[in-house]
Amino acid sequence: MSVRIDITGLRPEGVAVVPSPLAELGMALHALAEPGHHPGLQGWVTGVTAGLDPHLADRMCDADFLWRSTFSDLFLPYAGVPGGALPGGTLAEELDLLDKLSDEQFVDAALEFSCAMPYGVGPSPLVDTELGRRALELAAARGPRQQRFSELLLTDPPKIRAWLRQFLQDCDEAFFAQAWARLSHQLAADARHKTDLLRRKGLAEALAAVSPAVTLDEAAGEITVDKLSVGRTATESGALLLVPTSLGRPHLSVLYRRDWQPVVQYPVGSPELTPPSSVEQLALRMTALSHPVRMRICRNLARSAYTTSELAQVHGMTAPEISRHLGVLKKAGLVSTRRRGRYVQHQLDIAAVARLGSDFLEGILR
């Protein structure tokens, strides 16, 4: 499971690392809507929420599906502008780029989370009557606010576009401009660092610095982003954008909408003490611990080191049976083995097991 980006023909100058105020505002709205995803932002979320004008807070609920589950591609409009564009230096510049999207592009991107429409596939519900009907049906199942928003989106896109622009400007005035003034320096410094890596050591090194979950297969001309979602896109000799976010941890987002240029939005700051687990490793560990015998073995190995024969005696099993279970746990990276004289002892990696909860959460939110 992963998102793959075909970079065949991509020139070095086609890779850009640029902060985006609109993308960061999208992450800010997401953090306010889903503070449980961002425990490190609890203080900031509490402060903003406490000082929020009730009318603005109510308007946030009108379209929170654009940023609650993750956030809409509308917050990365430069990726959809015909011919491609870079993020703007200010929120106003990026809102102007948002205005350059066609109504079809705007509606498709807005309906993605609102109505679970196929991601960038097929005709627009603005022109396909059956798709429009299905979109409203899906919206109705999510509540009256979502239904009203979707009805307006399909019948009067300019009205919704004006509403969203004004709402984002009001959010900027209320809380985001102050946050951006603080965060933009960190994001700009990270962008400079990644750009320097690109120039000196190449794309593979820069991507490794972005996240251990992002890898480059130079021979295949393909970037792989280790995520639970599955998708494919291509730069088509155009551009690849890397957008740092300070408010987005632990999310590692990939825009792979058809006919939009690929964008990877990655978290900066507060580096992990250990690299995040791959999705494959996480699945191996969850599977390894799902067997009751292996759970009981882990109970022993958490307390002390045991040999295979000792475990066989404790559990009333044969040594080959115990060895098979230990093999599964070792393959998952949960058990370490050491030799002491003629004895081989096994012990549980307590730190790896302790990280499972946070690794699982990071994996599904990535």
Disulfide bonds with the S-S distance in Angstrom:
none
